[in-house]
């Protein structure tokens, strides 16, 4: 009889454990969103709140968000089906403050949290630091959590897809050296809708 109860309770225990594990540390996310609101990135906060309410949307707190300002976001068309793709393509899967980004050689490519979408880093001393087509205009917005974020001048544009096997090694090499090997630049285009 006890074995019969075990068979009935095991799926419930497993279901309860899978529901309680959430990808992103909610305390870190809330602190990061408070920092974003304090610097008037309200539109990006709204998008994060919507995305965070969806199951399995944000898997880790080891992120750097790249946030277009509210005016830029209001001109960009984001459908609910493409929200996760938009947010993840506007993040780097490791926390980076501006001083770490400045150490990357010009032309370095880092993957966004969508591994097939690469971000090219260009540091022009006169015009500032560019990530693809967007200039960092408000560095180090998020300071109260392990999540890092920077305000950018435009929504990121992506030119071509990098094979997944080339992009996957970045996170490990970034932890070891903090500076990836330089490669060629990326052409610029809009984010294509996923199908």
N, CA and C atoms as an extended XYZ file, in Angstrom:
585
Properties=species:S:1:pos:R:3:atomname:S:1:resname:S:1:resid:I:1 pbc="F F F"
N         0.827       -1.202        0.000 N   UNK     1
C         0.000        0.000        0.000 CA  UNK     1
C         0.865        1.258        0.000 C   UNK     1
N         1.974        1.257        0.764 N   UNK     2
C         2.857        2.424        0.818 CA  UNK     2
C         3.488        2.682       -0.544 C   UNK     2
N         3.822        1.617       -1.269 N   UNK     3
C         4.408        1.778       -2.600 CA  UNK     3
C         3.404        2.435       -3.552 C   UNK     3
N         2.115        2.114       -3.378 N   UNK     4
C         1.073        2.713       -4.213 CA  UNK     4
C         0.983        4.216       -3.970 C   UNK     4
N         1.054        4.645       -2.703 N   UNK     5
C         1.046        6.078       -2.388 CA  UNK     5
C         2.276        6.776       -2.974 C   UNK     5
N         3.402        6.095       -2.918 N   UNK     6
C         4.635        6.664       -3.469 CA  UNK     6
C         4.476        6.935       -4.966 C   UNK     6
N         3.837        6.004       -5.687 N   UNK     7
C         3.620        6.161       -7.128 CA  UNK     7
C         2.730        7.368       -7.401 C   UNK     7
N         1.718        7.595       -6.548 N   UNK     8
C         0.824        8.743       -6.731 CA  UNK     8
C         1.485       10.060       -6.315 C   UNK     8
N         2.300       10.048       -5.268 N   UNK     9
C         2.908       11.278       -4.755 CA  UNK     9
C         4.155       11.714       -5.524 C   UNK     9
N         4.893       10.794       -6.128 N   UNK    10
C         6.118       11.153       -6.838 CA  UNK    10
C         5.879       12.204       -7.927 C   UNK    10
N         4.867       12.038       -8.795 N   UNK    11
C         4.646       13.080       -9.808 CA  UNK    11
C         4.315       14.441       -9.187 C   UNK    11
N         3.560       14.449       -8.064 N   UNK    12
C         3.228       15.716       -7.406 CA  UNK    12
C         4.460       16.381       -6.812 C   UNK    12
N         5.352       15.597       -6.208 N   UNK    13
C         6.587       16.146       -5.630 CA  UNK    13
C         7.459       16.702       -6.741 C   UNK    13
N         7.602       15.947       -7.819 N   UNK    14
C         8.420       16.397       -8.957 CA  UNK    14
C         7.838       17.657       -9.567 C   UNK    14
N         6.503       17.723       -9.732 N   UNK    15
C         5.852       18.901      -10.293 CA  UNK    15
C         6.062       20.100       -9.383 C   UNK    15
N         5.920       19.916       -8.072 N   UNK    16
C         6.110       21.012       -7.116 CA  UNK    16
C         7.529       21.549       -7.143 C   UNK    16
N         8.517       20.658       -7.249 N   UNK    17
C         9.906       21.098       -7.297 CA  UNK    17
C        10.198       21.839       -8.585 C   UNK    17
N         9.647       21.385       -9.720 N   UNK    18
C         9.923       22.063      -10.982 CA  UNK    18
C         9.254       23.429      -11.028 C   UNK    18
N         8.116       23.587      -10.337 N   UNK    19
C         7.450       24.883      -10.315 CA  UNK    19
C         8.186       25.884       -9.428 C   UNK    19
N         8.853       25.398       -8.364 N   UNK    20
C         9.487       26.322       -7.435 CA  UNK    20
C        10.850       26.798       -7.934 C   UNK    20
N        11.439       26.113       -8.908 N   UNK    21
C        12.741       26.558       -9.416 CA  UNK    21
C        12.505       27.589      -10.498 C   UNK    21
N        12.960       28.770      -10.233 N   UNK    22
C        12.829       29.820      -11.220 CA  UNK    22
C        14.207       30.137      -11.743 C   UNK    22
N        14.283       30.528      -12.996 N   UNK    23
C        15.575       30.760      -13.619 CA  UNK    23
C        16.325       31.934      -13.025 C   UNK    23
N        15.712       33.081      -13.005 N   UNK    24
C        16.415       34.298      -12.616 CA  UNK    24
C        16.151       34.600      -11.147 C   UNK    24
N        17.153       35.099      -10.465 N   UNK    25
C        17.006       35.509       -9.077 CA  UNK    25
C        16.084       36.728       -9.047 C   UNK    25
N        14.903       36.560       -8.469 N   UNK    26
C        13.900       37.622       -8.485 CA  UNK    26
C        14.344       38.856       -7.691 C   UNK    26
N        15.110       38.659       -6.629 N   UNK    27
C        15.614       39.800       -5.855 CA  UNK    27
C        16.548       40.641       -6.716 C   UNK    27
N        17.454       39.982       -7.445 N   UNK    28
C        18.354       40.697       -8.356 CA  UNK    28
C        17.573       41.417       -9.444 C   UNK    28
N        16.587       40.741      -10.020 N   UNK    29
C        15.803       41.345      -11.096 CA  UNK    29
C        15.044       42.573      -10.590 C   UNK    29
N        14.432       42.468       -9.407 N   UNK    30
C        13.690       43.608       -8.855 CA  UNK    30
C        14.623       44.783       -8.570 C   UNK    30
N        15.812       44.500       -8.045 N   UNK    31
C        16.785       45.569       -7.767 CA  UNK    31
C        17.243       46.212       -9.078 C   UNK    31
N        17.493       45.404      -10.105 N   UNK    32
C        17.901       45.941      -11.404 CA  UNK    32
C        16.794       46.812      -11.996 C   UNK    32
N        15.542       46.355      -11.895 N   UNK    33
C        14.427       47.142      -12.432 CA  UNK    33
C        14.256       48.453      -11.664 C   UNK    33
N        14.521       48.452      -10.362 N   UNK    34
C        14.461       49.700       -9.585 CA  UNK    34
C        15.529       50.678      -10.079 C   UNK    34
N        16.729       50.167      -10.352 N   UNK    35
C        17.795       51.014      -10.908 CA  UNK    35
C        17.389       51.566      -12.278 C   UNK    35
N        16.764       50.724      -13.101 N   UNK    36
C        16.316       51.165      -14.434 CA  UNK    36
C        15.269       52.271      -14.315 C   UNK    36
N        14.298       52.085      -13.410 N   UNK    37
C        13.264       53.105      -13.220 CA  UNK    37
C        13.872       54.414      -12.736 C   UNK    37
N        14.856       54.325      -11.843 N   UNK    38
C        15.494       55.534      -11.307 CA  UNK    38
C        16.186       56.339      -12.409 C   UNK    38
N        16.579       55.678      -13.490 N   UNK    39
C        17.252       56.367      -14.605 CA  UNK    39
C        16.316       56.524      -15.814 C   UNK    39
N        14.999       56.358      -15.583 N   UNK    40
C        13.941       56.601      -16.584 CA  UNK    40
C        13.924       55.623      -17.751 C   UNK    40
N        14.249       54.369      -17.492 N   UNK    41
C        14.108       53.311      -18.509 CA  UNK    41
C        12.833       52.521      -18.221 C   UNK    41
N        11.716       53.251      -18.139 N   UNK    42
C        10.426       52.660      -17.760 CA  UNK    42
C         9.920       51.654      -18.791 C   UNK    42
N        10.087       51.949      -20.067 N   UNK    43
C         9.625       51.039      -21.120 CA  UNK    43
C        10.316       49.688      -21.050 C   UNK    43
N        11.614       49.686      -20.822 N   UNK    44
C        12.351       48.425      -20.723 CA  UNK    44
C        11.895       47.640      -19.486 C   UNK    44
N        11.604       48.352      -18.398 N   UNK    45
C        11.106       47.694      -17.177 CA  UNK    45
C         9.772       47.016      -17.458 C   UNK    45
N         8.895       47.704      -18.170 N   UNK    46
C         7.587       47.118      -18.499 CA  UNK    46
C         7.771       45.844      -19.322 C   UNK    46
N         8.669       45.894      -20.318 N   UNK    47
C         8.921       44.700      -21.136 CA  UNK    47
C         9.480       43.563      -20.282 C   UNK    47
N        10.396       43.887      -19.356 N   UNK    48
C        10.952       42.848      -18.468 CA  UNK    48
C         9.878       42.244      -17.568 C   UNK    48
N         8.972       43.089      -17.052 N   UNK    49
C         7.900       42.575      -16.193 CA  UNK    49
C         6.999       41.613      -16.963 C   UNK    49
N         6.648       41.985      -18.185 N   UNK    50
C         5.810       41.108      -19.009 CA  UNK    50
C         6.541       39.798      -19.272 C   UNK    50
N         7.802       39.897      -19.671 N   UNK    51
C         8.580       38.689      -19.964 CA  UNK    51
C         8.764       37.828      -18.716 C   UNK    51
N         9.015       38.442      -17.584 N   UNK    52
C         9.220       37.708      -16.338 CA  UNK    52
C         7.963       36.958      -15.893 C   UNK    52
N         6.784       37.437      -16.313 N   UNK    53
C         5.537       36.747      -15.951 CA  UNK    53
C         5.316       35.482      -16.778 C   UNK    53
N         6.086       35.322      -17.853 N   UNK    54
C         5.977       34.126      -18.688 CA  UNK    54
C         6.886       33.037      -18.129 C   UNK    54
N         6.449       31.777      -18.139 N   UNK    55
C         7.296       30.707      -17.604 CA  UNK    55
C         8.556       30.497      -18.440 C   UNK    55
N         9.660       30.207      -17.751 N   UNK    56
C        10.946       29.876      -18.379 CA  UNK    56
C        11.458       30.950      -19.345 C   UNK    56
N        11.180       32.203      -19.050 N   UNK    57
C        11.580       33.258      -19.969 CA  UNK    57
C        13.000       33.741      -19.720 C   UNK    57
N        13.334       34.015      -18.480 N   UNK    58
C        14.684       34.464      -18.128 CA  UNK    58
C        15.315       33.374      -17.276 C   UNK    58
N        16.386       32.785      -17.757 N   UNK    59
C        16.951       31.608      -17.117 CA  UNK    59
C        18.085       31.893      -16.132 C   UNK    59
N        18.697       33.062      -16.185 N   UNK    60
C        19.865       33.311      -15.351 CA  UNK    60
C        19.952       34.771      -14.951 C   UNK    60
N        20.617       35.039      -13.845 N   UNK    61
C        20.862       36.409      -13.411 CA  UNK    61
C        22.199       36.924      -13.924 C   UNK    61
N        22.964       36.075      -14.598 N   UNK    62
C        24.265       36.494      -15.141 CA  UNK    62
C        24.035       37.193      -16.474 C   UNK    62
N        23.566       38.438      -16.407 N   UNK    63
C        23.174       39.152      -17.614 CA  UNK    63
C        23.664       40.589      -17.600 C   UNK    63
N        23.844       41.121      -18.795 N   UNK    64
C        24.007       42.553      -19.007 CA  UNK    64
C        22.921       42.965      -19.983 C   UNK    64
N        21.986       43.796      -19.543 N   UNK    65
C        20.928       44.280      -20.419 CA  UNK    65
C        21.399       45.537      -21.143 C   UNK    65
N        21.041       45.640      -22.413 N   UNK    66
C        21.332       46.810      -23.246 CA  UNK    66
C        19.984       47.447      -23.573 C   UNK    66
N        19.716       48.606      -22.973 N   UNK    67
C        18.363       49.152      -22.955 CA  UNK    67
C        18.203       50.379      -23.839 C   UNK    67
N        17.398       50.288      -24.904 N   UNK    68
C        17.036       51.505      -25.631 CA  UNK    68
C        16.175       52.384      -24.720 C   UNK    68
N        16.243       53.703      -24.911 N   UNK    69
C        15.432       54.587      -24.061 CA  UNK    69
C        13.957       54.498      -24.470 C   UNK    69
N        13.092       55.113      -23.682 N   UNK    70
C        11.648       55.006      -23.900 CA  UNK    70
C        11.223       55.550      -25.266 C   UNK    70
N        11.822       56.650      -25.691 N   UNK    71
C        11.465       57.216      -26.998 CA  UNK    71
C        11.796       56.234      -28.120 C   UNK    71
N        12.959       55.621      -28.031 N   UNK    72
C        13.373       54.637      -29.040 CA  UNK    72
C        12.460       53.412      -29.006 C   UNK    72
N        12.143       52.925      -27.810 N   UNK    73
C        11.257       51.753      -27.697 CA  UNK    73
C         9.871       52.036      -28.256 C   UNK    73
N         9.377       53.268      -28.070 N   UNK    74
C         8.029       53.602      -28.547 CA  UNK    74
C         7.941       53.578      -30.069 C   UNK    74
N         9.071       53.684      -30.758 N   UNK    75
C         9.082       53.652      -32.216 CA  UNK    75
C         9.319       52.244      -32.758 C   UNK    75
N         9.619       51.290      -31.887 N   UNK    76
C         9.962       49.930      -32.300 CA  UNK    76
C         8.743       49.038      -32.107 C   UNK    76
N         8.440       48.222      -33.079 N   UNK    77
C         7.287       47.323      -33.003 CA  UNK    77
C         7.709       45.979      -32.404 C   UNK    77
N         7.187       45.677      -31.218 N   UNK    78
C         7.497       44.416      -30.543 CA  UNK    78
C         6.185       43.704      -30.251 C   UNK    78
N         5.985       42.547      -30.866 N   UNK    79
C         4.778       41.774      -30.608 CA  UNK    79
C         5.025       40.844      -29.422 C   UNK    79
N         3.972       40.394      -28.749 N   UNK    80
C         4.158       39.464      -27.623 CA  UNK    80
C         4.938       38.210      -28.005 C   UNK    80
N         4.748       37.729      -29.238 N   UNK    81
C         5.464       36.532      -29.695 CA  UNK    81
C         6.966       36.761      -29.825 C   UNK    81
N         7.382       38.012      -30.010 N   UNK    82
C         8.795       38.328      -30.224 CA  UNK    82
C         9.441       39.020      -29.029 C   UNK    82
N         8.697       39.160      -27.923 N   UNK    83
C         9.220       39.881      -26.756 CA  UNK    83
C        10.459       39.202      -26.181 C   UNK    83
N        10.410       37.889      -25.977 N   UNK    84
C        11.564       37.184      -25.412 CA  UNK    84
C        12.775       37.320      -26.335 C   UNK    84
N        12.559       37.176      -27.627 N   UNK    85
C        13.641       37.313      -28.598 CA  UNK    85
C        14.251       38.718      -28.532 C   UNK    85
N        13.407       39.737      -28.415 N   UNK    86
C        13.890       41.120      -28.348 CA  UNK    86
C        14.734       41.342      -27.088 C   UNK    86
N        14.208       40.951      -25.929 N   UNK    87
C        14.931       41.172      -24.663 CA  UNK    87
C        16.230       40.382      -24.650 C   UNK    87
N        16.186       39.110      -25.029 N   UNK    88
C        17.404       38.295      -24.993 CA  UNK    88
C        18.443       38.766      -26.008 C   UNK    88
N        18.001       39.280      -27.153 N   UNK    89
C        18.980       39.795      -28.112 CA  UNK    89
C        19.544       41.141      -27.658 C   UNK    89
N        18.922       41.759      -26.658 N   UNK    90
C        19.425       42.994      -26.059 CA  UNK    90
C        20.072       42.707      -24.702 C   UNK    90
N        20.678       41.536      -24.597 N   UNK    91
C        21.415       41.202      -23.374 CA  UNK    91
C        22.623       40.347      -23.737 C   UNK    91
N        23.609       40.407      -22.872 N   UNK    92
C        24.828       39.607      -22.997 CA  UNK    92
C        24.808       38.620      -21.835 C   UNK    92
N        25.088       37.327      -22.072 N   UNK    93
C        24.929       36.327      -21.012 CA  UNK    93
C        26.060       36.297      -19.984 C   UNK    93
N        26.541       37.455      -19.612 N   UNK    94
C        27.507       37.592      -18.521 CA  UNK    94
C        27.433       39.042      -18.034 C   UNK    94
N        27.574       39.290      -16.733 N   UNK    95
C        27.478       40.674      -16.249 CA  UNK    95
C        28.757       41.453      -16.548 C   UNK    95
N        28.615       42.578      -17.267 N   UNK    96
C        29.765       43.394      -17.655 CA  UNK    96
C        29.516       44.867      -17.325 C   UNK    96
N        30.387       45.474      -16.522 N   UNK    97
C        30.330       46.916      -16.299 CA  UNK    97
C        31.070       47.603      -17.438 C   UNK    97
N        30.954       48.901      -17.540 N   UNK    98
C        31.540       49.622      -18.670 CA  UNK    98
C        33.059       49.458      -18.736 C   UNK    98
N        33.738       49.419      -17.607 N   UNK    99
C        35.201       49.254      -17.631 CA  UNK    99
C        35.612       47.927      -18.254 C   UNK    99
N        34.812       46.884      -18.056 N   UNK   100
C        35.100       45.597      -18.689 CA  UNK   100
C        34.837       45.660      -20.191 C   UNK   100
N        33.762       46.329      -20.591 N   UNK   101
C        33.471       46.476      -22.019 CA  UNK   101
C        34.564       47.275      -22.725 C   UNK   101
N        35.107       48.268      -22.038 N   UNK   102
C        36.162       49.096      -22.636 CA  UNK   102
C        37.439       48.312      -22.909 C   UNK   102
N        37.641       47.194      -22.228 N   UNK   103
C        38.838       46.378      -22.427 CA  UNK   103
C        38.776       45.494      -23.669 C   UNK   103
N        37.578       45.337      -24.248 N   UNK   104
C        37.460       44.522      -25.460 CA  UNK   104
C        38.106       45.259      -26.625 C   UNK   104
N        38.905       44.570      -27.434 N   UNK   105
C        39.483       45.215      -28.628 CA  UNK   105
C        38.390       45.576      -29.630 C   UNK   105
N        38.617       46.644      -30.399 N   UNK   106
C        37.660       47.024      -31.451 CA  UNK   106
C        37.415       45.841      -32.375 C   UNK   106
N        36.149       45.668      -32.745 N   UNK   107
C        35.780       44.577      -33.639 CA  UNK   107
C        35.503       43.269      -32.937 C   UNK   107
N        35.644       43.239      -31.598 N   UNK   108
C        35.335       42.007      -30.871 CA  UNK   108
C        33.867       41.662      -31.050 C   UNK   108
N        33.583       40.385      -31.132 N   UNK   109
C        32.209       39.901      -31.223 CA  UNK   109
C        31.877       39.137      -29.958 C   UNK   109
N        30.744       39.477      -29.355 N   UNK   110
C        30.244       38.729      -28.200 CA  UNK   110
C        28.820       38.291      -28.528 C   UNK   110
N        28.426       37.111      -28.062 N   UNK   111
C        27.053       36.680      -28.343 CA  UNK   111
C        26.072       37.414      -27.447 C   UNK   111
N        24.913       37.688      -28.003 N   UNK   112
C        23.813       38.128      -27.153 CA  UNK   112
C        23.296       36.872      -26.450 C   UNK   112
N        22.251       37.006      -25.660 N   UNK   113
C        21.661       35.828      -25.018 CA  UNK   113
C        20.910       34.957      -26.013 C   UNK   113
N        20.800       35.419      -27.255 N   UNK   114
C        20.387       34.582      -28.373 CA  UNK   114
C        21.700       34.255      -29.069 C   UNK   114
N        22.276       33.069      -28.837 N   UNK   115
C        23.654       32.784      -29.253 CA  UNK   115
C        23.968       33.016      -30.722 C   UNK   115
N        22.968       32.962      -31.590 N   UNK   116
C        23.223       33.184      -33.010 CA  UNK   116
C        23.210       34.656      -33.391 C   UNK   116
N        22.960       35.540      -32.436 N   UNK   117
C        22.977       36.983      -32.688 CA  UNK   117
C        24.183       37.578      -31.984 C   UNK   117
N        25.125       38.048      -32.774 N   UNK   118
C        26.381       38.559      -32.235 CA  UNK   118
C        26.360       40.080      -32.117 C   UNK   118
N        27.071       40.571      -31.117 N   UNK   119
C        27.191       42.012      -30.877 CA  UNK   119
C        28.641       42.404      -31.110 C   UNK   119
N        28.836       43.346      -32.014 N   UNK   120
C        30.170       43.851      -32.329 CA  UNK   120
C        30.465       45.054      -31.429 C   UNK   120
N        31.641       45.062      -30.824 N   UNK   121
C        32.032       46.146      -29.926 CA  UNK   121
C        33.025       47.052      -30.639 C   UNK   121
N        32.698       48.342      -30.689 N   UNK   122
C        33.581       49.335      -31.292 CA  UNK   122
C        33.734       50.489      -30.319 C   UNK   122
N        34.977       50.809      -29.976 N   UNK   123
C        35.238       51.918      -29.071 CA  UNK   123
C        35.941       53.022      -29.835 C   UNK   123
N        35.181       54.056      -30.166 N   UNK   124
C        35.745       55.227      -30.827 CA  UNK   124
C        35.884       56.297      -29.753 C   UNK   124
N        37.065       56.674      -29.432 N   UNK   125
C        37.290       57.610      -28.326 CA  UNK   125
C        36.485       58.901      -28.481 C   UNK   125
N        36.324       59.369      -29.733 N   UNK   126
C        35.578       60.615      -29.949 CA  UNK   126
C        34.078       60.424      -29.814 C   UNK   126
N        33.543       59.358      -30.452 N   UNK   127
C        32.091       59.187      -30.443 CA  UNK   127
C        31.567       58.271      -29.367 C   UNK   127
N        32.437       57.549      -28.684 N   UNK   128
C        32.006       56.667      -27.609 CA  UNK   128
C        32.048       55.203      -28.000 C   UNK   128
N        31.444       54.387      -27.163 N   UNK   129
C        31.426       52.949      -27.382 CA  UNK   129
C        30.130       52.555      -28.071 C   UNK   129
N        30.292       51.762      -29.149 N   UNK   130
C        29.142       51.279      -29.919 CA  UNK   130
C        29.028       49.776      -29.788 C   UNK   130
N        27.791       49.311      -29.665 N   UNK   131
C        27.449       47.898      -29.703 CA  UNK   131
C        26.556       47.738      -30.922 C   UNK   131
N        27.088       47.120      -31.971 N   UNK   132
C        26.472       47.109      -33.304 CA  UNK   132
C        26.216       48.555      -33.714 C   UNK   132
N        24.966       48.938      -33.910 N   UNK   133
C        24.621       50.277      -34.365 CA  UNK   133
C        24.333       51.256      -33.228 C   UNK   133
N        24.329       50.798      -31.992 N   UNK   134
C        23.876       51.625      -30.872 CA  UNK   134
C        25.047       52.076      -30.002 C   UNK   134
N        25.017       53.352      -29.632 N   UNK   135
C        26.049       53.907      -28.761 CA  UNK   135
C        25.599       53.769      -27.312 C   UNK   135
N        26.509       53.428      -26.414 N   UNK   136
C        26.177       53.413      -24.985 CA  UNK   136
C        26.073       54.864      -24.530 C   UNK   136
N        24.885       55.248      -24.071 N   UNK   137
C        24.667       56.630      -23.654 CA  UNK   137
C        24.548       56.774      -22.131 C   UNK   137
N        24.179       55.687      -21.452 N   UNK   138
C        24.088       55.715      -19.994 CA  UNK   138
C        24.723       54.438      -19.453 C   UNK   138
N        26.031       54.484      -19.150 N   UNK   139
C        26.689       53.273      -18.652 CA  UNK   139
C        26.344       52.987      -17.194 C   UNK   139
N        26.479       51.727      -16.825 N   UNK   140
C        26.351       51.274      -15.433 CA  UNK   140
C        25.068       51.753      -14.740 C   UNK   140
N        23.939       51.525      -15.393 N   UNK   141
C        22.652       51.898      -14.804 CA  UNK   141
C        22.335       50.989      -13.619 C   UNK   141
N        22.536       49.696      -13.771 N   UNK   142
C        22.216       48.733      -12.710 CA  UNK   142
C        23.434       48.546      -11.813 C   UNK   142
N        23.281       48.947      -10.551 N   UNK   143
C        24.391       48.849       -9.598 CA  UNK   143
C        24.000       48.134       -8.310 C   UNK   143
N        22.706       47.815       -8.160 N   UNK   144
C        22.215       47.254       -6.896 CA  UNK   144
C        22.083       45.741       -6.896 C   UNK   144
N        22.516       45.075       -7.971 N   UNK   145
C        22.363       43.628       -8.049 CA  UNK   145
C        23.489       43.049       -8.889 C   UNK   145
N        23.456       41.737       -9.091 N   UNK   146
C        24.469       41.106       -9.949 CA  UNK   146
C        24.172       41.336      -11.427 C   UNK   146
N        22.969       41.771      -11.760 N   UNK   147
C        22.609       42.094      -13.137 CA  UNK   147
C        23.217       43.449      -13.478 C   UNK   147
N        23.772       43.569      -14.666 N   UNK   148
C        24.336       44.831      -15.137 CA  UNK   148
C        23.491       45.330      -16.304 C   UNK   148
N        23.441       46.637      -16.499 N   UNK   149
C        22.697       47.179      -17.634 CA  UNK   149
C        23.248       48.538      -18.029 C   UNK   149
N        23.087       48.829      -19.321 N   UNK   150
C        23.580       50.075      -19.906 CA  UNK   150
C        22.507       50.614      -20.845 C   UNK   150
N        22.303       51.922      -20.811 N   UNK   151
C        21.387       52.555      -21.752 CA  UNK   151
C        22.069       52.726      -23.092 C   UNK   151
N        21.332       52.411      -24.173 N   UNK   152
C        21.884       52.539      -25.527 CA  UNK   152
C        20.999       53.468      -26.355 C   UNK   152
N        21.582       54.002      -27.424 N   UNK   153
C        20.916       55.034      -28.221 CA  UNK   153
C        19.847       54.501      -29.177 C   UNK   153
N        19.831       53.212      -29.460 N   UNK   154
C        18.885       52.643      -30.428 CA  UNK   154
C        18.701       51.161      -30.145 C   UNK   154
N        17.636       50.602      -30.704 N   UNK   155
C        17.467       49.152      -30.645 CA  UNK   155
C        18.575       48.520      -31.486 C   UNK   155
N        19.141       47.422      -31.003 N   UNK   156
C        20.239       46.770      -31.716 CA  UNK   156
C        19.771       46.198      -33.041 C   UNK   156
N        20.622       46.340      -34.043 N   UNK   157
C        20.383       45.726      -35.344 CA  UNK   157
C        21.411       44.627      -35.535 C   UNK   157
N        20.979       43.541      -36.182 N   UNK   158
C        21.846       42.387      -36.398 CA  UNK   158
C        21.922       42.097      -37.881 C   UNK   158
N        23.147       41.803      -38.352 N   UNK   159
C        23.367       41.633      -39.775 CA  UNK   159
C        23.291       40.216      -40.276 C   UNK   159
N        23.905       39.298      -39.564 N   UNK   160
C        23.886       37.919      -40.051 CA  UNK   160
C        23.996       36.961      -38.877 C   UNK   160
N        23.678       35.735      -39.163 N   UNK   161
C        23.650       34.704      -38.135 CA  UNK   161
C        25.015       34.048      -38.044 C   UNK   161
N        25.520       33.875      -36.837 N   UNK   162
C        26.770       33.175      -36.585 CA  UNK   162
C        26.417       31.734      -36.220 C   UNK   162
N        27.082       30.737      -36.783 N   UNK   163
C        26.786       29.352      -36.406 CA  UNK   163
C        26.891       29.158      -34.901 C   UNK   163
N        25.954       28.412      -34.350 N   UNK   164
C        25.858       28.212      -32.906 CA  UNK   164
C        27.156       27.703      -32.289 C   UNK   164
N        27.884       26.814      -32.947 N   UNK   165
C        29.101       26.248      -32.361 CA  UNK   165
C        30.192       27.300      -32.215 C   UNK   165
N        30.163       28.383      -33.007 N   UNK   166
C        31.156       29.445      -32.868 CA  UNK   166
C        30.814       30.385      -31.727 C   UNK   166
N        29.530       30.536      -31.426 N   UNK   167
C        29.104       31.483      -30.404 CA  UNK   167
C        29.112       30.889      -29.001 C   UNK   167
N        28.980       29.573      -28.868 N   UNK   168
C        28.812       28.964      -27.558 CA  UNK   168
C        30.031       29.099      -26.644 C   UNK   168
N        31.224       29.191      -27.168 N   UNK   169
C        32.428       29.231      -26.347 CA  UNK   169
C        32.682       30.551      -25.659 C   UNK   169
N        31.926       31.613      -25.950 N   UNK   170
C        32.223       32.930      -25.397 CA  UNK   170
C        32.136       32.985      -23.884 C   UNK   170
N        31.065       32.458      -23.300 N   UNK   171
C        30.858       32.613      -21.867 CA  UNK   171
C        32.014       32.017      -21.073 C   UNK   171
N        32.480       30.836      -21.469 N   UNK   172
C        33.602       30.219      -20.766 CA  UNK   172
C        34.885       31.018      -20.973 C   UNK   172
N        35.148       31.459      -22.211 N   UNK   173
C        36.380       32.213      -22.453 CA  UNK   173
C        36.319       33.586      -21.805 C   UNK   173
N        35.121       34.172      -21.701 N   UNK   174
C        34.998       35.480      -21.054 CA  UNK   174
C        35.302       35.370      -19.567 C   UNK   174
N        34.899       34.264      -18.947 N   UNK   175
C        35.198       34.081      -17.527 CA  UNK   175
C        36.691       33.906      -17.297 C   UNK   175
N        37.362       33.242      -18.232 N   UNK   176
C        38.793       32.988      -18.065 CA  UNK   176
C        39.630       34.227      -18.354 C   UNK   176
N        39.341       34.920      -19.474 N   UNK   177
C        40.228       36.000      -19.883 CA  UNK   177
C        39.600       37.384      -19.832 C   UNK   177
N        38.280       37.461      -19.775 N   UNK   178
C        37.533       38.714      -19.837 CA  UNK   178
C        37.713       39.469      -21.148 C   UNK   178
N        38.514       38.962      -22.078 N   UNK   179
C        38.670       39.604      -23.371 CA  UNK   179
C        38.696       38.528      -24.450 C   UNK   179
N        37.654       38.503      -25.328 N   UNK   180
C        37.670       37.519      -26.405 CA  UNK   180
C        38.627       37.950      -27.509 C   UNK   180
N        39.011       36.999      -28.359 N   UNK   181
C        39.882       37.309      -29.484 CA  UNK   181
C        39.111       38.157      -30.494 C   UNK   181
N        39.747       39.170      -31.091 N   UNK   182
C        39.047       40.014      -32.064 CA  UNK   182
C        38.769       39.247      -33.353 C   UNK   182
N        37.616       39.573      -33.946 N   UNK   183
C        37.246       39.001      -35.232 CA  UNK   183
C        36.633       40.098      -36.078 C   UNK   183
N        36.128       39.753      -37.234 N   UNK   184
C        35.598       40.769      -38.140 CA  UNK   184
C        34.293       41.357      -37.635 C   UNK   184
N        33.920       42.509      -38.191 N   UNK   185
C        32.716       43.223      -37.788 CA  UNK   185
C        31.464       42.552      -38.333 C   UNK   185
N        30.321       43.021      -37.842 N   UNK   186
C        29.025       42.503      -38.249 CA  UNK   186
C        28.324       43.558      -39.090 C   UNK   186
N        27.638       43.155      -40.166 N   UNK   187
C        26.812       44.090      -40.923 CA  UNK   187
C        25.559       44.373      -40.114 C   UNK   187
N        24.883       45.477      -40.400 N   UNK   188
C        23.754       45.896      -39.582 CA  UNK   188
C        22.437       45.760      -40.347 C   UNK   188
N        21.453       45.135      -39.702 N   UNK   189
C        20.090       45.025      -40.211 CA  UNK   189
C        19.157       44.949      -39.019 C   UNK   189
N        17.868       45.039      -39.286 N   UNK   190
C        16.875       44.928      -38.218 CA  UNK   190
C        16.765       43.488      -37.759 C   UNK   190
N        16.221       43.310      -36.559 N   UNK   191
C        15.989       41.969      -36.025 CA  UNK   191
C        14.881       41.336      -36.852 C   UNK   191
N        15.148       40.199      -37.500 N   UNK   192
C        14.090       39.555      -38.271 CA  UNK   192
C        13.117       38.869      -37.326 C   UNK   192
N        11.812       38.882      -37.681 N   UNK   193
C        10.861       38.178      -36.822 CA  UNK   193
C        11.123       36.686      -36.855 C   UNK   193
N        11.031       36.042      -35.682 N   UNK   194
C        11.226       34.595      -35.645 CA  UNK   194
C         9.947       33.908      -36.101 C   UNK   194
N        10.143       32.735      -36.677 N   UNK   195
C         8.965       32.015      -37.207 CA  UNK   195
C         8.765       30.749      -36.448 C   UNK   195
